Amino acid sequence: MYTYIPSNSDHSHNKIDYIWCNIDLMLSTMDSKPQDVQPVIKTNHRMITLNLFMDDIVPNKNNIQKRQPPSRTIYCYDEMQKTDGE
């Protein structure tokens, strides 16, 4: 996919740009397309748009399990015997 737009038509397109993403985002991608942004932004590159599987990115509220609060120990120092702390 070419994202660079040469200013001179005699020059060729090239793939000098790198798009970095993690494996989860890559696996959630359905489609990608270069989009011209020339009228809005002065650049010699195109923007990449992605169509993503939203189920993989945004969790379904029905499937979320409630987290259990962490367990804790409460010590009653006032009720301890001298032998308990040794």
Backbone as numpy.savetxt, mean C-alpha at the origin, in Angstrom:
# Nx Ny Nz CAx CAy CAz Cx Cy Cz
5.57 -1.15 -20.98 4.71 0.01 -20.98 5.62 1.24 -20.98
5.41 2.11 -21.92 6.23 3.30 -22.04 5.57 4.47 -21.31
6.33 5.12 -20.46 5.79 6.29 -19.76 6.45 7.58 -20.20
7.59 7.48 -20.88 8.31 8.67 -21.33 7.79 9.11 -22.69
7.55 10.41 -22.84 7.09 10.98 -24.12 8.24 11.83 -24.66
8.90 11.41 -25.74 10.01 12.21 -26.25 9.52 13.53 -26.85
10.29 14.59 -26.62 9.89 15.90 -27.17 10.12 15.96 -28.67
11.06 15.19 -29.16 11.34 15.15 -30.59 10.79 13.84 -31.14
10.00 13.91 -32.17 9.39 12.70 -32.72 10.41 11.74 -33.32
11.62 12.22 -33.59 12.68 11.34 -34.11 13.25 10.43 -33.02
13.09 10.84 -31.77 13.58 10.01 -30.67 12.57 8.91 -30.37
13.08 7.84 -29.87 12.18 6.71 -29.58 11.74 6.75 -28.11
10.65 6.08 -27.86 10.20 5.89 -26.49 11.17 4.96 -25.79
11.28 5.10 -24.50 12.10 4.14 -23.77 11.49 3.86 -22.41
12.00 2.84 -21.80 11.48 2.41 -20.50 12.50 2.74 -19.40
12.67 4.02 -19.14 13.65 4.42 -18.14 13.05 4.54 -16.75
11.75 4.54 -16.64 11.09 4.71 -15.35 10.88 3.36 -14.68
10.91 3.39 -13.37 10.62 2.21 -12.58 9.43 2.50 -11.69
8.54 1.56 -11.60 7.38 1.66 -10.73 7.61 0.66 -9.60
7.66 1.15 -8.36 7.92 0.29 -7.22 6.63 0.07 -6.43
6.38 -1.18 -6.09 5.23 -1.50 -5.25 5.53 -2.81 -4.53
4.76 -3.08 -3.51 4.97 -4.34 -2.80 4.19 -5.46 -3.48
4.45 -6.67 -3.09 3.85 -7.84 -3.74 2.33 -7.86 -3.58
1.81 -7.39 -2.45 0.36 -7.39 -2.22 -0.35 -6.48 -3.22
0.22 -5.30 -3.45 -0.38 -4.39 -4.41 -0.29 -4.95 -5.82
0.82 -5.55 -6.14 0.99 -6.13 -7.47 -0.03 -7.25 -7.73
-0.25 -8.08 -6.74 -1.20 -9.18 -6.90 -2.65 -8.70 -6.92
-2.90 -7.51 -6.39 -4.25 -6.94 -6.37 -4.57 -6.14 -7.63
-3.62 -6.02 -8.53 -3.80 -5.22 -9.73 -4.55 -5.99 -10.80
-5.66 -5.42 -11.28 -6.40 -6.02 -12.38 -5.88 -5.52 -13.72
-5.58 -4.21 -13.78 -5.21 -3.60 -15.04 -4.39 -2.34 -14.75
-3.53 -1.97 -15.68 -2.77 -0.72 -15.57 -2.69 -0.08 -16.94
-2.74 1.25 -16.94 -2.71 2.00 -18.20 -1.92 3.29 -18.02
-1.16 3.67 -19.05 -0.55 5.00 -19.01 -1.58 6.05 -19.40
-1.60 7.17 -18.70 -2.54 8.26 -18.98 -1.77 9.55 -19.24
-2.15 10.27 -20.28 -1.53 11.56 -20.55 -2.02 12.59 -19.54
-1.10 13.37 -19.01 -1.46 14.43 -18.05 -1.00 15.80 -18.55
-0.64 15.87 -19.81 -0.10 17.10 -20.40 -0.96 18.34 -20.19
-2.25 18.30 -20.34 -2.99 19.55 -20.15 -2.92 20.10 -18.72
-2.74 19.23 -17.76 -2.77 19.65 -16.36 -1.36 19.89 -15.81
-0.46 18.99 -16.10 0.91 19.05 -15.58 1.88 19.06 -16.74
2.85 19.97 -16.69 3.88 20.00 -17.73 4.93 18.96 -17.40
4.89 17.88 -18.13 5.83 16.79 -17.91 6.02 16.03 -19.21
7.11 15.32 -19.31 7.34 14.47 -20.48 7.13 13.00 -20.12
6.32 12.76 -19.11 5.98 11.41 -18.69 4.46 11.25 -18.59
4.06 10.02 -18.65 2.64 9.70 -18.46 2.44 9.17 -17.05
1.24 9.33 -16.57 0.87 8.81 -15.26 0.35 7.38 -15.45
0.63 6.53 -14.51 0.13 5.15 -14.55 -1.08 5.05 -13.63
-2.17 4.53 -14.16 -3.35 4.29 -13.34 -3.52 2.78 -13.17
-4.01 2.41 -12.01 -4.23 1.00 -11.70 -5.69 0.75 -11.39
-6.19 -0.35 -11.85 -7.48 -0.87 -11.41 -7.17 -2.01 -10.46
-7.69 -1.90 -9.25 -7.34 -2.86 -8.21 -8.55 -3.66 -7.75
-8.28 -4.86 -7.26 -9.30 -5.65 -6.58 -9.45 -5.06 -5.19
-10.53 -4.38 -4.93 -10.72 -3.69 -3.66 -10.87 -4.66 -2.48
-11.37 -5.85 -2.73 -11.54 -6.82 -1.65 -10.20 -7.19 -1.03
-9.14 -7.14 -1.84 -7.81 -7.48 -1.33 -7.19 -6.34 -0.53
-7.64 -5.11 -0.76 -7.04 -3.95 -0.13 -7.85 -3.46 1.06
-9.16 -3.31 0.86 -10.04 -2.82 1.91 -10.73 -4.03 2.54
-10.49 -4.29 3.81 -11.09 -5.48 4.42 -12.61 -5.35 4.55
-13.26 -6.46 4.42 -14.70 -6.53 4.57 -15.03 -6.48 6.06
-15.88 -5.53 6.47 -16.20 -5.37 7.89 -16.85 -6.60 8.49
-17.54 -7.39 7.67 -18.20 -8.59 8.18 -17.20 -9.69 8.52
-16.02 -9.64 7.90 -15.03 -10.70 8.11 -13.99 -10.34 9.16
-14.06 -9.16 9.72 -13.06 -8.74 10.69 -13.39 -9.33 12.06
-12.40 -9.96 12.66 -12.59 -10.50 13.99 -12.19 -9.44 15.00
-12.96 -9.35 16.07 -12.64 -8.38 17.10 -11.39 -8.84 17.84
-10.52 -7.89 18.11 -9.30 -8.21 18.83 -9.59 -8.34 20.32
-8.96 -9.32 20.92 -9.08 -9.52 22.35 -8.10 -8.57 23.05
-8.54 -7.93 24.12 -7.58 -7.09 24.85 -6.48 -7.97 25.45
-5.28 -7.44 25.54 -4.20 -8.26 26.09 -4.48 -8.60 27.56
-4.05 -9.78 27.96 -4.25 -10.18 29.36 -3.29 -9.39 30.23
-3.68 -9.20 31.47 -2.82 -8.47 32.40 -2.94 -9.08 33.78
-1.91 -8.89 34.54 -1.87 -9.39 35.90 -1.93 -8.21 36.85
-2.83 -8.29 37.81 -2.96 -7.23 38.80 -2.41 -7.77 40.12
-1.44 -7.05 40.66 -0.83 -7.43 41.94 -1.42 -6.57 43.05
-1.82 -7.20 44.12 -2.35 -6.49 45.29 -1.23 -6.42 46.32
-0.43 -5.38 46.24 0.72 -5.25 47.12 0.30 -5.13 48.59
-0.84 -4.51 48.83 -1.30 -4.33 50.21 -1.63 -5.68 50.89
-2.02 -6.67 50.08 -2.44 -7.95 50.64 -1.31 -8.99 50.63
-0.13 -8.64 50.16 0.97 -9.60 50.09 1.56 -9.86 51.48
1.97 -11.08 51.68 2.68 -11.46 52.88 4.17 -11.31 52.62
4.92 -11.21 53.68 6.35 -11.04 53.52 6.97 -12.20 52.75
6.48 -13.42 52.92 7.05 -14.60 52.25 6.66 -14.66 50.77
5.56 -13.95 50.36 5.12 -13.98 48.97 6.12 -13.27 48.04
6.80 -12.26 48.53 7.66 -11.48 47.67 9.08 -12.00 47.60
9.39 -13.06 48.30 10.78 -13.55 48.31 10.99 -14.57 47.24
